[in-house]
Amino acid sequence: MARSIVYSNIHLYRLVMNALYSGRYRQRSDRICDVLGADVRSVCDLCFGDTMIADWCRDGGVRWIGFDINSGFCKRARRLGFDAREGDVLEVELPRAEAYVMAGSLYHFHRRIPELFDRIFDRTRRFVLSEPVRNLSTSAGPLGRLARRSADPGTGDARFRFDEGALLDTLREQGRRKGLETRVVSADRDLLVEMTVH
């Protein structure tokens, strides 16, 4: 499937993400890293796109492995010396890691959430998720059009979005199913959540 042009180049991707986050795109990764904390030793980054979390991990001596379906993003990350692996996270063999993270990509899996959570919690006891819940793609005007056109990484229809209530319901359902503690860290444009095995 044809992916959005936004996913063709990291500089264009960052430009669009900064526009969508009103110049505060980096804060999303910073907040995830704050939740991970200085004591984490290994991180698996699903649908990583950018390498901001990987940079933080390398600076702190944390083992980082990233997965993305985008070959260009994976090649760039490998050129920077990171262990970046290309593939669909529902199909590849996932490694064990102290923590898993995902930023802004859960909506791609909304039809297969239980399968995704089974795969994640087969390999970790901790999952840190940041997912947009106030989405410009549902807005009118130029930013709304940009958000809608930039959402497909090459997997097909990407119109679905979570709002805060739907995302919390989804996460709590998986928490009950998997025996997880769900902690909401912050709620603004993104909902930042940490899920851990009891």
N, C-alpha and C positions, 0 to 999 in steps of 0.2 A: 504494500500500500504506500501511496505517496505521503511522505511526512511533510509537516509544515516547514517552510523555509527557515523559520526561527531555529530549528534544530540542525541546520546545516553548518553553523559556524559559532564557536563559543563566544566571539565578540558580539555578534548579533543577538545571540541568546541572552547574554548579560545585559545588553542594551534594552531589550524588550522586558526582561525580568525587572530591571531597575525602574522602567516606566510603570509596570504593573504594581510594583511595591513602593511607588512614590519616592524613589531614591534610596529605599532602605532594604534592598534585596539582601545584602550581606548580613543584616541582622538576623535573618531566618537561620542561617548556618551558625552564627554566633550563639543564638539561644539554644540550639540543639547541643552544641559543644558545652555550654554551661550546664545543661542537664546531664550530659555524659560524665562530666567531672574529671578531675585530674587523676583519679585512681583507676580509670578504665584502662585495660591492657590490650583489647582487641575489638575492632568495630567492623561490621559488614554493612556497607552503604548500598541500599537497593535503589536502582534508578537514579544514580548519583548525578548525572548531567554535568555539573560543575565539580571542581576539586577543592572547594573551600574547606570541607570537613576533612578531606584527605590531607590538606596542608596542615591543619590543626593537629591531626594525628601524628604526622611526621615530626612536627615541632616538639610534640610531647613524648616521642618515643613509643607511640601506640601503633600496633599492627593494624593496617587498614586494607580491606579488600572491597572493591566496588564492582557492581554489576550494572550494566545499562544495555539497552537494545540498540543504542546508537553507536555505530562503528566509528564515526568521526570523534565522538567524545571519548571513546575508549582508547583510540590511537593517541589522542592528545594526552590523556592521563598517563599512558604507558611511556610516552616520550618524556614526561616529567618524572618518570621513575616509580610510578605507582602500579600496584597490582590490580589492574582494571580488566574485567572480563566481559566479553560481549555475549549477550543472550537474554532470553526471556526468563524472568525470575521465577516463573511458574514451571519452567522446564529444565533449567540448569541444575547441576548438583551444587547445593549451597554448603558453605563451610560452617563449622562451629565457631562462634564468636561470643565474647562476653556481652556485647550489645549489638543489636541491629538498629539501623536508622532508615527512615524514608522521609523525604521532604517534597511535598507538593505533587505526589504521584499516586496516592491511594485511589483517586477517582478512576484511574485507568483500569482498576481491578474490581469495580463495584459489583460486577456480576459474579465474581469468584472470591469474595472476601474470606469465606471459611477455608478454602483451599490455600489461600495465601497465608493465613494465620497458622494453619497446620504446618506449613513448610517452615515458617519463621520460628515457631516455638518448638519445632523438632530440633533446632540448631542453637537456640539461645534461651535464656530466662528473662531477657530484658529487651524491650522494643521502644524506641523513642520515635515518635511520629509528629511531623508538622504538616498540617493539611489546610489549604485555604477554605474558609467557610463564609467569607464575604467576597464574592467572586465578581470581578469586573465583566466576565464573559456573559453575565446575565443582564448587563447594563446596556442602555442605549448610548449612542455617540461613538466617537472615534476610538476611545480606549476599549469600549466593549467589543467593537468589531475586531480590534487588534487582538484582544484576549481570545476571542472565538477562533480566529484564524491561526493562532500560534499554538494551539493546544494539542495537536496530533503529532506524536513522535514517530508515527509510521505504523500504528497499530489499528487504525480505522477510526470509527466514530468516537469523538472525544467531547461530545456536548454535555454529558452528565457532570454535575457538580454536587458536592455535599453542601448543605447549610449546617449550622452548628447543631441543631437538634437532631437532624438525620445522622450526622457523623457520631454524635455521642450515643445515640441509640444503637448504631452499628457496632461501635467499640464496646459498649456495655454488653451487648449480646454475645460478642466473641469472648469478652471477659468471663461471663457466666459459663459459656460453653467450655472454655479452656482452663478455668480456675485462675483467672488473672486479677491482680489488683490494678485498677485504672486510676491514674492520678492526672488531673488536668493542671498543667503548669501555668498556662496563660491562654487567654482567649481574646484575640483582636481580629486582625485580618485572617490570620491563621490560628487554628486551634493546636496548641502544643501539648502533647500527652505522652506520659511515660506509662508503659504497661509492663508489669513484672509478674512472674510466677509466684504464687503464694508460698 
